[in-house]
């Protein structure tokens, strides 16, 4: 059984379904029983179903009047209590914005312990954040990935993505009229030689200076420098 009013997203998997099994009498009176699932809307309970996915918690009332969604990334923790003689089993969700919705959920403590261990422990939050960051990287949203890594105190991962961005930017900047950096020596050589053949251009002294800089930086060999020098001087 999937949620009725909430569409499951691509890649989203349902880990657990807690389905309401209240009888008609309980539903008529709005009173929860041992098999009930619902949301406390005091003084009554609105019955529905609860879903735990790899991305979020979902509660839907049976008639669709209440649809609650909580991304795991905004939940700090949960607490739960099992049923007693005087109270029903319940689950409370604590989010980043300090809201704490309370639900009727069978085996509330067991469900809460499961959520806290696999979704809301420090290790679980770290792994979840890293997965979200990697997903952003796959979609080339590098800044989005960096924001996630920094928010969850992962400076090494943020630095790694910055390096990717820097390297890609460097590659983009090496393009000159369709030629890549591998052709930079030819481009520079042609540029210097062509300028030497244009009347009124830069002085030969300037061209020789640029030629020396090309040699010093390793763009050309000594033999190439000598040949280009001769061309500049017209020998």
C-alpha positions in Angstrom: 0.0 0.0 0.0 1.3 3.4 -1.0 0.2 6.9 0.2 -3.1 7.8 -1.4 -2.7 11.6 -1.4 1.1 12.0 -1.6 3.0 11.0 -4.7 6.0 8.9 -4.1 9.1 10.5 -5.7 11.5 8.9 -8.0 14.1 7.0 -5.9 11.8 7.2 -2.8 11.3 3.8 -1.1 8.8 3.0 1.6 10.5 1.4 4.6 7.5 0.9 6.8 3.7 1.2 6.6 1.6 1.5 9.8 -2.0 1.1 8.7 -5.1 2.1 10.7 -7.2 -0.9 11.8 -9.7 0.9 14.0 -13.2 -0.6 14.1 -16.2 1.4 13.1 -17.2 2.2 16.7 -13.9 3.9 17.4 -14.1 5.9 14.2 -17.6 7.0 15.1 -16.5 8.3 18.5 -13.0 9.6 17.5 -11.5 7.4 20.2 -8.2 5.5 19.5 -7.8 1.9 20.3 -4.8 -0.6 20.3 -5.0 -1.0 16.5 -5.5 2.7 15.7 -3.3 5.0 13.7 -4.2 8.7 13.6 -3.4 12.3 14.5 -4.4 13.9 17.8 -6.7 16.8 17.0 -7.9 17.4 20.5 -10.2 16.2 21.8 -10.5 13.7 19.1 -8.3 11.5 16.9 -8.4 11.8 13.1 -7.7 8.3 11.8 -5.3 7.5 8.9 -2.1 5.8 7.8 1.6 6.5 8.6 4.4 5.9 6.2 8.2 5.9 6.7 10.3 6.3 3.6 14.0 6.9 2.9 13.2 10.6 2.5 10.4 11.5 4.8 7.6 10.7 7.2 4.1 10.9 5.9 0.7 10.8 7.6 -2.5 10.9 5.7 -6.0 10.9 7.2 -8.4 8.4 5.6 -10.4 11.2 4.0 -7.4 13.3 2.9 -8.3 16.3 5.1 -5.0 16.0 6.9 -1.8 15.3 4.9 1.5 15.8 6.9 5.0 15.4 5.5 8.3 15.7 7.3 11.6 15.5 5.4 14.1 13.5 7.5 16.5 16.5 7.2 14.2 18.8 9.3 13.5 16.2 12.0 15.7 16.4 15.1 14.3 13.4 17.0 11.1 11.5 17.9 9.8 10.2 21.2 7.3 7.4 21.6 5.2 5.6 24.2 3.5 2.3 24.2 -0.1 1.9 25.2 -1.0 1.7 28.9 -4.3 1.2 30.7 -5.0 4.9 30.6 -3.3 6.0 27.3 -2.9 4.9 23.8 0.4 4.3 22.0 1.8 7.5 20.5 4.6 9.1 18.5 5.8 12.7 18.8 8.0 14.3 16.0 10.3 17.2 16.9 11.4 19.4 13.9 13.9 22.2 13.4 11.1 24.8 13.7 10.2 23.5 17.1 6.9 22.0 16.1 6.0 18.7 17.8 3.0 17.0 16.1 1.7 14.0 18.0 0.3 10.9 16.4 -1.4 7.6 17.5 1.0 4.9 16.2 1.0 1.3 17.4 4.2 0.4 19.3 5.1 4.0 19.6 8.3 3.5 21.5 9.5 0.8 19.1 8.8 3.0 16.1 10.5 6.0 17.8 13.6 4.0 18.6 13.8 2.7 15.0 13.5 6.3 13.6 16.1 7.7 16.0 18.6 5.0 15.3 18.3 4.8 11.5 17.4 8.4 10.6 18.1 10.8 13.4 21.3 9.6 15.1 24.4 11.7 14.4 25.8 8.9 12.2 22.5 8.5 10.3 22.2 12.3 9.7 25.8 12.3 8.5 25.2 9.5 6.0 21.9 11.0 4.9 23.5 14.4 4.3 26.3 12.9 2.4 23.9 11.0 0.2 22.0 14.2 -0.5 25.2 16.0 -1.4 26.4 13.3 -3.7 22.9 13.4 -5.4 23.4 17.1 -5.9 26.8 16.5 -7.4 25.4 14.0 -9.9 23.0 16.7 -11.1 26.0 19.1 -11.3 24.5 21.3 -8.6 27.9 21.8 -7.0 26.9 24.9 -4.9 23.9 22.9 -3.6 26.2 20.1 -2.6 28.6 22.5 -0.9 25.7 24.1 1.1 24.7 20.6 2.3 28.2 19.7 3.3 28.8 22.9 5.2 25.5 22.8 7.0 26.3 19.3 8.3 29.9 20.1 9.2 31.7 18.3 6.4 34.5 20.7 5.4 36.5 18.0 3.6 33.6 17.2 1.3 32.9 20.9 0.7 36.6 21.4 -0.2 36.5 18.4 -2.6 33.6 19.9 -4.5 35.2 23.4 -4.6 38.2 21.7 -6.2 36.0 20.1 -8.9 34.4 23.5 -9.6 37.9 25.1 -9.8 39.2 22.5 -12.1 36.2 22.7 -14.4 36.5 26.5 -14.5 40.2 26.2 -15.3 39.4 23.9 -18.3 36.7 26.4 -19.5 39.2 29.2 -19.4 41.8 27.4 -21.6 39.5 27.5 -24.7 40.8 30.1 -27.2 38.8 30.4 -30.4 38.0 26.7 -30.3 41.6 25.5 -29.4 42.4 23.9 -26.1 45.4 24.3 -23.8 47.2 21.5 -25.6 47.5 23.9 -28.5 48.6 26.9 -26.5 52.2 26.7 -27.7 51.1 26.8 -31.3 48.6 29.6 -30.6 51.3 31.7 -28.8 53.9 31.1 -31.4 51.6 32.0 -34.3 50.5 35.1 -32.4 54.1 36.3 -32.0 55.2 35.5 -35.5 52.1 37.1 -37.0 52.6 40.3 -35.1 56.2 40.5 -36.4 54.8 40.6 -40.0 52.2 43.3 -39.4 53.5 46.8 -40.1 53.1 49.3 -37.3 52.8 46.6 -34.7 54.7 46.2 -31.5 58.4 46.7 -31.7 60.8 43.9 -32.4 62.2 44.4 -28.9 58.8 43.7 -27.4 58.4 40.6 -29.6 61.9 39.3 -28.5 61.0 39.9 -24.9 57.8 37.9 -25.3 59.8 35.2 -27.1 62.2 35.0 -24.1 59.3 34.7 -21.7 57.9 31.8 -23.7 61.2 30.1 -23.5 61.6 30.7 -19.8 58.1 29.4 -19.1 58.8 26.2 -21.1 56.4 26.8 -24.0 59.1 26.5 -26.6 62.5 24.8 -26.8 65.8 26.6 -27.3 65.9 25.6 -31.0 62.4 26.9 -31.5 63.3 30.1 -29.9 66.3 30.6 -32.1 64.2 29.9 -35.3 61.5 32.3 -34.2 64.0 34.9 -33.3 65.4 34.8 -36.8 61.9 35.2 -38.3 61.3 38.2 -36.1 64.6 39.8 -37.0 64.0 39.0 -40.7 67.2 36.9 -41.0 
